[in-house]
Amino acid sequence: MLIGPGGAGKGTVARLLTDRDPRLWLSRSWTTRPRRQGETDQEYVFVDRPTFEEHARRGGFLEWAEFLGNLYGTPAPQPPPGSDVLLEIDLQGARQVVAEQPDAVVVLLLPPSDEVQRRRLTARGDPPDQVRRRIETGREEVRLGRRLAVAEVVNDQVEEAVSQVAGIVERTRSARFQGGETPED
């Protein structure tokens, strides 16, 4: 799982990581928030609140949570055979997944500074009041995320961050394979 505050670059790192590693399958989350300018259908499954809530009632999510007034959820993953699942989710979702799957690997992605985080959030179209709230909320997410994560990666240079996360994925695969799992597990 890739977690971190808004503006850390989780989506960019996850996309580049899955482009680089064909054995990684990125789960596409659902959300009730409006689509940002420039976002495609590849970012999220955008739905209205009643549709999301009905899917949740039917047990269709691995995890879901409300964040800043919008619902976000990870559908039960159905990756292709031989693939490892990559979740790009928030702290609340990561806690839910780890509670069900204690061996899940959590990587905390961090922006290099509050100012860089502010610029990234503003550049993607977040309004000033939401930028402020995301930065404030993000500080607490980082503090709590450090308790859950096995590693931290600062996303200052995106290619370097992707390489660091890719290294964590490979070390995890190696450790699991040495622990008796086959590459298809």
N, C-alpha and C positions, 0 to 999 in steps of 0.2 A: 504494500500500500504506500502511496505517495500522499503525504499530508503536509499541511503548512498553511500559513495565513494567506488571505487574498493578496494577490500581487507578488507572491513568491515565484510564480512561473510554473506552477504544477502542470497546467495544460500543455504548455510548450514543451516542457521536459518530457512529459508522458508521450506526447506525439512523436517527438524526435527519438525517444527510446524505442518505441514500437516500430518506427521506420527502420531503425538500426538492427533490431533483433526480431526476426520473424517468428520466434518461439514465444514471444510475449503477445498476449491478447488483451487489449484495453477495453474494459467494460465501460459502456456509455451510460452515464447517469441520467436520470429524469429530473426535471425541475419545473416549478410553477412560476419562476421569475421570467420577466419579459426577456426576449432575445436582445442582446446588445448589438449595436451597429457593427456590421462586419462578421457577426457570428453565423456559422453555417449549421446545417442539421447534423454535422459530425461532432459538434461540441457537446450537445445534450439532446435528449428527447424533450421537447418543450410541450407541456400539457397544462390544462387548466386544473385548478385545485380539486374539483369534484372527480375528475379522471384519476388524478394522483391518489386521492384518498380512497377511491374504490379499489385501485390496484393494491394499495397497502392493506386494506381490509381483507383482501383475498390472499394475503401472504406472498405477494409478488416481489417483495424487496428483500435483499440480503440485509440491508440496513436502510434507515431513512431518518431524517431529522428536519426540524425547522431552523432556519438561520436567517436573521434579519427580515423576518416576515414572509419568507419564501420556503417552500418545501423542496428538499433534495433527497434523492434516493438512488441506491444501486440495485438494479434488478438482479434476481438470482442468476449468477453467471452460467453461461452455456458456451464455454470456449471450444474451439476445435480440438480434437484429440491431439495429445502431445504438447499442448500449449500451457504456459504458465499465465495466470490471470494477474493483470495489473489493475489495481483500483486507484483512482485519483479521487480522494474523498476528504471530508473535513474530519476534525477531531472527534466529534460526536459519533460519526459513522465508524471511524476506526475503532473506537471503544467497543461498539456493538459487535463488530466483526471479530475482534480479539477475544471478546467474551465467549463467542461461539467457536472460534478457531485459534486457540492460544499459540499455535506455532506460526501464525501469520507474521510476516516480516513488515515492519513499519519503518519508513524512511521519512524524516522530517526535512522538508525543503524550506530554506529560509531566504528572504531577500537580504542583500548585503547591508541595508540600512532602512530606517523609516522613510528617509527622503526618497530613496530609490523605489520603495514600495508605493509611496504617494504618487510618484511620477507614473509608475506602471498602471496603477488603478485609474488615474486621471486619463491616461492615454487610451485605455480601453473603454472609456466613456462613463465611468461611475461618477455620479454627481458629488459635489464637495461634501455634503453631509454624510453620504454613504462612505466616502473615502475616509473621513474622520472616524466613523464608527468601525470600519473594517480595520483600521490601524490600531485603535484601542482594543477591539476584540482580539486582534491578531497577537497582541502581547501576551494575553492570557492563554491563547491557543498554543503559542510557543512554549510557555512555561509548563503547561500540562502535557503537551506533545513530547517534551523531553523525557517524561516519565514512561511513555509508551514506545518511543522509537528506539530501534537498535543502532541507528546512525543518523547523523545530521549532515546535510550538504548545503552550503551557501551558494545560491544561484547568482553569482556575480558575472561570470562568463558562461553563457548557456551551454556551449559545447563541452566545457570542463565539467559542469554540473551533470550533464548527460553521461559523460564518461565515468564519473564517480558513482552514479546510480547504477550504471551498467556493471561496474565492478562489484557492487553489492549483490546484484542479481546473480552474477556468475559465482561468487563465493557461496551464496546461499544454495545454488544448484549443486555445486561441488560437495558442500557439507551434507546435503540431503542424500546425494548419490552415495557418498561414503558411509552414510548412516543406514544403508540398506535399501533405499528406495531406488527404483529404476527410473530412467529419464522420462518414461511415460507416466509416472505417478503424479 
